[in-house]
Amino acid sequence: MSRTRNFLAGILIGIGVVLPGVSGSVIAIMMGVYNDVICLLSDDNIKSFSKIIKLLPLIIGLLIGIIIFGNILLIFYEKFPFEIMYVFIGLILGGVPLLIKELDGKSGNKINLKYFFITLTCSILLIVLPEVLSFNNSEIKNIFNPFYLFIAGFLYISGKIIPGISSSLFLMMLGLYDYILSILANPFILSLNELIKLIPFFIGVIIGLIILIRIINYLLSNYFEKTYSAIIGFVVGSIFAIYPGFVFNIRGLIAFILMIISFKLINKMPKK
């Protein structure tokens, strides 16, 4: 894995972690690091320190993406949400042909339409669900219940590892969305007392990470065609989650141009 590529991928993934509606794992797939990271983290033969060294550029980029660029992009997102969403739509659309090509190159098979449409449908349902159920963050008061926080951490990391699954949805269901998002964007605002109270959440994240990475790696190793077809379905479905509609004016034209530019950039990346 190229260190420079991993560093840049980490920055984009970090931005995806912070930005509402954008999946960090989808960006990891677009950047071609998802499979490598899953395999590396699930390999028991590699010592922990060796794993950290290999993933260090990605981890540094991730932290920079979350803390620095994530905050900058959130400012742009607040002022230009329409245009920013079209940039990410371009990135995703540009990456889908690369994913299909990678599937053909590794397994020699075409996309399995059955699994593709199953996960595509699931993605759309997960987008519609919050509006149907009308989640309200203020409904749940005791967010510092240890078991509650543990479940929240497990569900949160599942949304980061499984492409197209919305962590935002899970956090909205649990009434933690605004709170966790503010922590990710500004982790240094936490007091020691709050940090201690959030330990069950971090434990849930770690346990979820260990379990889910092994499951994903097993599926990729033994059922690559079906698993990758399902992942592509989730990736395409994520477009519906961030699509902001279209307006026929100068703003819509600028957004469309930005989408084309980002589409071209992600397509040219493998050649570089």
Contacts in CASP RR format, 6 or more apart in sequence:
PFRMAT RR
TARGET T0000
AUTHOR 0000-0000-0000
METHOD contacts of the structure
MODEL  1
MSRTRNFLAGILIGIGVVLPGVSGSVIAIMMGVYNDVICLLSDDNIKSFS
KIIKLLPLIIGLLIGIIIFGNILLIFYEKFPFEIMYVFIGLILGGVPLLI
KELDGKSGNKINLKYFFITLTCSILLIVLPEVLSFNNSEIKNIFNPFYLF
IAGFLYISGKIIPGISSSLFLMMLGLYDYILSILANPFILSLNELIKLIP
FFIGVIIGLIILIRIINYLLSNYFEKTYSAIIGFVVGSIFAIYPGFVFNI
RGLIAFILMIISFKLINKMPKK
1 33 0 8 1.000
1 36 0 8 1.000
1 54 0 8 1.000
3 57 0 8 1.000
4 57 0 8 1.000
5 31 0 8 1.000
5 33 0 8 1.000
6 33 0 8 1.000
6 55 0 8 1.000
6 57 0 8 1.000
6 58 0 8 1.000
6 61 0 8 1.000
7 57 0 8 1.000
7 58 0 8 1.000
7 60 0 8 1.000
7 61 0 8 1.000
8 31 0 8 1.000
8 61 0 8 1.000
9 27 0 8 1.000
9 28 0 8 1.000
9 31 0 8 1.000
9 32 0 8 1.000
9 33 0 8 1.000
9 58 0 8 1.000
9 61 0 8 1.000
10 31 0 8 1.000
10 33 0 8 1.000
10 57 0 8 1.000
10 58 0 8 1.000
10 59 0 8 1.000
10 60 0 8 1.000
10 61 0 8 1.000
10 62 0 8 1.000
10 64 0 8 1.000
10 65 0 8 1.000
11 61 0 8 1.000
11 62 0 8 1.000
11 64 0 8 1.000
11 65 0 8 1.000
11 69 0 8 1.000
12 27 0 8 1.000
12 31 0 8 1.000
12 65 0 8 1.000
13 24 0 8 1.000
13 25 0 8 1.000
13 27 0 8 1.000
13 28 0 8 1.000
13 31 0 8 1.000
13 58 0 8 1.000
13 62 0 8 1.000
13 65 0 8 1.000
14 24 0 8 1.000
14 61 0 8 1.000
14 62 0 8 1.000
14 63 0 8 1.000
14 64 0 8 1.000
14 65 0 8 1.000
14 66 0 8 1.000
14 69 0 8 1.000
14 70 0 8 1.000
15 22 0 8 1.000
15 27 0 8 1.000
15 65 0 8 1.000
15 66 0 8 1.000
15 69 0 8 1.000
15 70 0 8 1.000
15 73 0 8 1.000
16 22 0 8 1.000
16 23 0 8 1.000
16 24 0 8 1.000
16 27 0 8 1.000
16 70 0 8 1.000
17 24 0 8 1.000
17 62 0 8 1.000
17 65 0 8 1.000
17 66 0 8 1.000
17 160 0 8 1.000
17 184 0 8 1.000
18 65 0 8 1.000
18 66 0 8 1.000
18 70 0 8 1.000
18 71 0 8 1.000
18 73 0 8 1.000
18 74 0 8 1.000
18 181 0 8 1.000
18 184 0 8 1.000
18 185 0 8 1.000
19 70 0 8 1.000
19 73 0 8 1.000
19 74 0 8 1.000
19 77 0 8 1.000
19 84 0 8 1.000
19 88 0 8 1.000
20 77 0 8 1.000
20 168 0 8 1.000
20 181 0 8 1.000
21 166 0 8 1.000
21 168 0 8 1.000
21 238 0 8 1.000
21 241 0 8 1.000
21 242 0 8 1.000
22 88 0 8 1.000
22 238 0 8 1.000
22 242 0 8 1.000
23 159 0 8 1.000
23 160 0 8 1.000
23 163 0 8 1.000
23 164 0 8 1.000
23 165 0 8 1.000
23 166 0 8 1.000
23 238 0 8 1.000
24 160 0 8 1.000
25 34 0 8 1.000
25 159 0 8 1.000
25 160 0 8 1.000
25 161 0 8 1.000
25 162 0 8 1.000
25 163 0 8 1.000
25 164 0 8 1.000
26 92 0 8 1.000
26 163 0 8 1.000
26 164 0 8 1.000
26 234 0 8 1.000
26 235 0 8 1.000
26 238 0 8 1.000
27 91 0 8 1.000
28 34 0 8 1.000
28 37 0 8 1.000
28 163 0 8 1.000
29 99 0 8 1.000
29 163 0 8 1.000
29 231 0 8 1.000
29 235 0 8 1.000
30 91 0 8 1.000
30 92 0 8 1.000
30 94 0 8 1.000
30 95 0 8 1.000
30 98 0 8 1.000
30 235 0 8 1.000
30 266 0 8 1.000
31 269 0 8 1.000
32 102 0 8 1.000
33 58 0 8 1.000
34 163 0 8 1.000
35 220 0 8 1.000
37 55 0 8 1.000
37 58 0 8 1.000
38 213 0 8 1.000
38 216 0 8 1.000
38 217 0 8 1.000
38 220 0 8 1.000
39 217 0 8 1.000
39 220 0 8 1.000
40 46 0 8 1.000
40 51 0 8 1.000
40 54 0 8 1.000
40 55 0 8 1.000
41 51 0 8 1.000
41 55 0 8 1.000
41 209 0 8 1.000
41 213 0 8 1.000
41 217 0 8 1.000
42 213 0 8 1.000
42 214 0 8 1.000
42 216 0 8 1.000
42 217 0 8 1.000
43 51 0 8 1.000
52 59 0 8 1.000
66 184 0 8 1.000
66 185 0 8 1.000
66 187 0 8 1.000
67 185 0 8 1.000
67 187 0 8 1.000
70 185 0 8 1.000
71 185 0 8 1.000
71 186 0 8 1.000
73 84 0 8 1.000
74 185 0 8 1.000
76 84 0 8 1.000
77 84 0 8 1.000
81 244 0 8 1.000
82 244 0 8 1.000
82 247 0 8 1.000
82 251 0 8 1.000
82 252 0 8 1.000
82 255 0 8 1.000
83 251 0 8 1.000
83 254 0 8 1.000
83 255 0 8 1.000
83 258 0 8 1.000
85 242 0 8 1.000
85 243 0 8 1.000
85 244 0 8 1.000
85 255 0 8 1.000
86 244 0 8 1.000
86 255 0 8 1.000
86 256 0 8 1.000
86 258 0 8 1.000
86 259 0 8 1.000
86 262 0 8 1.000
87 258 0 8 1.000
87 259 0 8 1.000
87 262 0 8 1.000
88 242 0 8 1.000
88 262 0 8 1.000
89 239 0 8 1.000
89 242 0 8 1.000
89 243 0 8 1.000
89 259 0 8 1.000
89 262 0 8 1.000
90 259 0 8 1.000
90 260 0 8 1.000
90 262 0 8 1.000
90 263 0 8 1.000
90 266 0 8 1.000
91 262 0 8 1.000
91 263 0 8 1.000
91 265 0 8 1.000
91 266 0 8 1.000
92 235 0 8 1.000
92 236 0 8 1.000
92 238 0 8 1.000
92 239 0 8 1.000
93 239 0 8 1.000
93 259 0 8 1.000
93 263 0 8 1.000
94 262 0 8 1.000
94 263 0 8 1.000
94 266 0 8 1.000
94 267 0 8 1.000
95 235 0 8 1.000
95 266 0 8 1.000
95 267 0 8 1.000
96 232 0 8 1.000
96 235 0 8 1.000
96 236 0 8 1.000
97 267 0 8 1.000
98 266 0 8 1.000
98 267 0 8 1.000
98 270 0 8 1.000
99 228 0 8 1.000
99 231 0 8 1.000
99 232 0 8 1.000
99 235 0 8 1.000
100 110 0 8 1.000
100 111 0 8 1.000
100 232 0 8 1.000
102 228 0 8 1.000
103 109 0 8 1.000
103 110 0 8 1.000
103 111 0 8 1.000
103 224 0 8 1.000
103 225 0 8 1.000
103 228 0 8 1.000
103 229 0 8 1.000
103 232 0 8 1.000
104 110 0 8 1.000
106 224 0 8 1.000
106 228 0 8 1.000
107 224 0 8 1.000
107 225 0 8 1.000
107 228 0 8 1.000
109 225 0 8 1.000
111 228 0 8 1.000
111 229 0 8 1.000
111 232 0 8 1.000
112 225 0 8 1.000
112 226 0 8 1.000
112 229 0 8 1.000
113 229 0 8 1.000
114 229 0 8 1.000
115 226 0 8 1.000
115 227 0 8 1.000
115 229 0 8 1.000
115 230 0 8 1.000
115 233 0 8 1.000
116 229 0 8 1.000
116 230 0 8 1.000
116 232 0 8 1.000
116 233 0 8 1.000
116 236 0 8 1.000
117 233 0 8 1.000
118 230 0 8 1.000
119 230 0 8 1.000
119 231 0 8 1.000
119 232 0 8 1.000
119 233 0 8 1.000
119 234 0 8 1.000
119 237 0 8 1.000
120 233 0 8 1.000
120 234 0 8 1.000
120 236 0 8 1.000
120 237 0 8 1.000
122 234 0 8 1.000
123 164 0 8 1.000
123 233 0 8 1.000
123 234 0 8 1.000
123 236 0 8 1.000
123 237 0 8 1.000
123 238 0 8 1.000
123 240 0 8 1.000
123 241 0 8 1.000
124 237 0 8 1.000
124 240 0 8 1.000
126 165 0 8 1.000
126 166 0 8 1.000
126 169 0 8 1.000
126 241 0 8 1.000
127 166 0 8 1.000
127 237 0 8 1.000
127 240 0 8 1.000
127 241 0 8 1.000
129 169 0 8 1.000
130 169 0 8 1.000
130 172 0 8 1.000
130 173 0 8 1.000
133 173 0 8 1.000
135 172 0 8 1.000
135 173 0 8 1.000
135 175 0 8 1.000
136 175 0 8 1.000
137 172 0 8 1.000
137 175 0 8 1.000
137 176 0 8 1.000
137 177 0 8 1.000
137 178 0 8 1.000
137 179 0 8 1.000
138 175 0 8 1.000
139 175 0 8 1.000
140 174 0 8 1.000
140 175 0 8 1.000
142 148 0 8 1.000
143 149 0 8 1.000
143 174 0 8 1.000
143 175 0 8 1.000
143 176 0 8 1.000
143 179 0 8 1.000
144 197 0 8 1.000
146 200 0 8 1.000
147 200 0 8 1.000
148 174 0 8 1.000
149 197 0 8 1.000
149 198 0 8 1.000
149 200 0 8 1.000
149 201 0 8 1.000
149 204 0 8 1.000
150 200 0 8 1.000
150 201 0 8 1.000
150 203 0 8 1.000
150 204 0 8 1.000
151 174 0 8 1.000
151 204 0 8 1.000
152 170 0 8 1.000
152 171 0 8 1.000
152 174 0 8 1.000
152 176 0 8 1.000
152 180 0 8 1.000
152 201 0 8 1.000
152 204 0 8 1.000
153 201 0 8 1.000
153 202 0 8 1.000
153 204 0 8 1.000
153 205 0 8 1.000
153 208 0 8 1.000
154 204 0 8 1.000
154 205 0 8 1.000
154 207 0 8 1.000
154 208 0 8 1.000
155 167 0 8 1.000
155 170 0 8 1.000
155 171 0 8 1.000
155 174 0 8 1.000
156 167 0 8 1.000
156 170 0 8 1.000
156 171 0 8 1.000
156 180 0 8 1.000
156 201 0 8 1.000
156 205 0 8 1.000
157 167 0 8 1.000
157 204 0 8 1.000
157 205 0 8 1.000
157 208 0 8 1.000
157 209 0 8 1.000
157 212 0 8 1.000
158 165 0 8 1.000
158 167 0 8 1.000
158 170 0 8 1.000
158 208 0 8 1.000
158 212 0 8 1.000
159 165 0 8 1.000
159 166 0 8 1.000
159 167 0 8 1.000
159 170 0 8 1.000
160 167 0 8 1.000
161 208 0 8 1.000
161 209 0 8 1.000
161 212 0 8 1.000
161 213 0 8 1.000
161 216 0 8 1.000
162 212 0 8 1.000
162 216 0 8 1.000
162 234 0 8 1.000
163 231 0 8 1.000
163 234 0 8 1.000
163 235 0 8 1.000
163 238 0 8 1.000
164 234 0 8 1.000
164 235 0 8 1.000
164 237 0 8 1.000
164 238 0 8 1.000
164 241 0 8 1.000
165 234 0 8 1.000
166 241 0 8 1.000
168 177 0 8 1.000
171 177 0 8 1.000
171 180 0 8 1.000
171 181 0 8 1.000
182 189 0 8 1.000
183 189 0 8 1.000
183 190 0 8 1.000
183 198 0 8 1.000
190 198 0 8 1.000
216 227 0 8 1.000
219 226 0 8 1.000
219 227 0 8 1.000
220 227 0 8 1.000
220 228 0 8 1.000
246 252 0 8 1.000
246 255 0 8 1.000
246 256 0 8 1.000
END
